[in-house]
Amino acid sequence: MADDTHGSLTWGLKKSFREYVSGISDRNIALDGVEEATEGSFTFPISDGTSTSEDTTFSAMGTLIVRAHRGMLLVRIQDPHVTLSGSAGSLSAITRPTGERQQLCRLDVKVREAGALILRVELADDGAPLFGDIYPPGTVMDDVTLRLPREKR
Ligand code: HEM
């Protein structure tokens, strides 16, 4: 339910990654509780969170799995969380079926407006292996858009 009432986290990972995958013949994109948004990005509904002018913590739910190259390429983003202290923070997600949560990206607030945050996203050291270590840490990924649940604005 990527609606205005409950809030949502929208992220497209990286445009060039989506374009690369879209050219692989056996690609498969599986979504569970996640919706495809405009321009190929994905929307995860918010399940919990708080936002003050200082600290923001939001948990989203749902699973996105990108598979290709007969399963050798497997990127799982499950239940992404955003935590911000002031204007900087991190994005974490569960990336394995075993349920380990790991930090994937560093975040910086680009735009803060009523009910929404647009976040600049850089790959963190721990996030690089998810993409086969092809993007070095620090690589700029797609922005994350966080739409806050109505009652938390
Ligand atoms: C059979 C195994 C694989 C083959 C043959 C393969 C082949 C390729 C090729 C040819 C490119 C260059 C594409 C281009 O520049 O247009 C590429 C890029 C890439 N591959 Fe793979 N790959 C394989 C496995 C993987 C795995 C396991 C991952 C891990 C997630 C991965 C992630 C990537 C990424 C992130 C890029 C860069 C895409 C971009 O942003 O331009 N690949 N791969």
Boltz pocket constraint, residues with backbone or C-beta under 6 A from the ligand:
constraints:
  - pocket:
      binder: B
      contacts: [[A, 14], [A, 16], [A, 17], [A, 20], [A, 69], [A, 72], [A, 73], [A, 74], [A, 75], [A, 129], [A, 130], [A, 131], [A, 132], [A, 133], [A, 134], [A, 135]]
      max_distance: 6.0
